[in-house]
Amino acid sequence: MAFGHFLVRPIAATMVPAMLVGLVLVLQQQDPLPYVLWSFPLALALAGIWTWFRIRSVIVEFVVTRNGAAALTVMEAVHSRSKPHIQRVFDARAVARGAQVTVGHATYTLETEHWDDMAELLKSLTAAKAYYEDTGGHSR
């Protein structure tokens, strides 16, 4: 499901130019078959690679514990076979169009339109940050 959902736009972006060139060849009364035989598989392969990269980079879920958080990509959320790698929350603050969150060595900009309950997420991340700062990361 996730791969198919993310594949629609890349297929459109890569196939439209291939189809337009094929159309131009037909309108010029040239044989489009040699072009179609290499351009369509190339366009599909490019769309697949683009999609594979996207599902490994788009953050769709945060797992928040009392002393840290983990950002999960589409691939990690769908195929989670192990526990998420919880890291320290260094920063969690609201910005103009959403929030900016630093977990571990990565900073994420989250847009409000893509996150259903941004206020609750920020509250949880801020609590995890405060817990770590209060205790030094150790259990009480």
Long-range contacts (C-beta under 8 A, 24 or more apart in sequence): 1-78, 2-55, 2-74, 2-75, 2-78, 3-51, 3-52, 3-55, 6-51, 6-54, 6-55, 6-58, 6-74, 7-47, 7-48, 7-51, 10-46, 10-47, 10-48, 10-50, 10-51, 10-54, 11-43, 11-44, 11-47, 13-47, 14-43, 14-44, 14-46, 14-47, 14-50, 15-40, 15-43, 15-44, 15-47, 17-43, 18-42, 18-43, 59-108, 59-110, 62-101, 62-103, 62-121, 62-124, 62-125, 64-121, 64-124, 64-125, 64-128, 65-128, 66-127, 66-128, 66-131, 67-128, 67-131, 67-132, 67-135, 67-137, 67-139, 68-103, 68-128, 68-132, 69-101, 69-103, 69-124, 69-125, 69-128, 70-103, 71-101, 71-103, 71-106, 71-108, 88-129, 88-132, 88-137, 89-125, 89-126, 89-128, 89-129, 89-132, 90-129, 91-129, 92-122, 92-125, 92-126, 92-128, 92-129, 93-122, 94-118, 94-122, 101-125
